[in-house]
Amino acid sequence: MRTYCLTYDRLNDIDPNRFRRFVVLLLALGISVLFLFVVKDFLMPLLLAGIFAGLLRPVYRRVRVALKGEMQRHR
């Protein structure tokens, strides 16, 4: 059975580009987790706002068309 030990010689064998990609991926993942932790209380209201905006758009269009004449008179 062979055991692996991280020695100075093994550190020199690591591909720098692969290591750089791993570090960037790890940082992006960490920042994403921290971002979600900060905005977790706002996610549900944002989701509901998007849903209601989409559902009420036809009503807004009808009201806008119905009031178009009224809006031009008040200008």
N, C-alpha and C positions, 0 to 999 in steps of 0.2 A: 504494500500500500504506500502510495507516494503522498507526502504532505507538501502543501505549497506555503511558502513563506515569502512575504513581500520584502525583498532585499533591494539594495541599491542597484544591483545588476538587473533585476527584473523591472525596476522603475525606468531604466534606460531603454528597455525593450518596448515600452508602451508607445503606440503611434500617437504623435502630438495632435494630429487632426481629429482622430477619433476621441481622444481625451477632451479636446476643446468642445467638440459637439456634445459630449456627455455632460460637461459642466454647464454649457448653455442650456441644454434641455432640462437639467436639474434646476437651474436658476429660474427658467420660465415656469416650470411646474410649481416651484416654491412661491413665486410671485403670484401665480394664478390662485393658489390655495389661500394665500393671505388676502388677495383681493376679494375672493368669495366670502371669506370670513368677515370682512369689513362690510360688504354690501348685502349680506344674507337677509337682513331685515327689510331691505328695499326690493328684493326680487319679486315677491308676491304682488305688491302694489303695482310694480312696473308691468308684470304679466297681465294683471287684471285691467290696467289702463289700456294696454294694447288690444286686448280682447274687446273691451267696451268701445274703443275708438273704431275698430273694424265693424262691430255690430251696428253702431249708430250712424255710420257714414251715409247709408241710404236715407235715413231720416233727416240728416243735415242737408243733403242735396234737395230734398223735397221742400224743406223750410226755406232754403236759400232761393229756390225758384219761386215759391209762393210770395216771398217778401221782396223780390227783386224790384218790383214797381215801387214799393214803399221806400226802399233804400234810396232809389234815385230821386224821389221827391224831396227827401230830407237833406240832400247835398247842397 
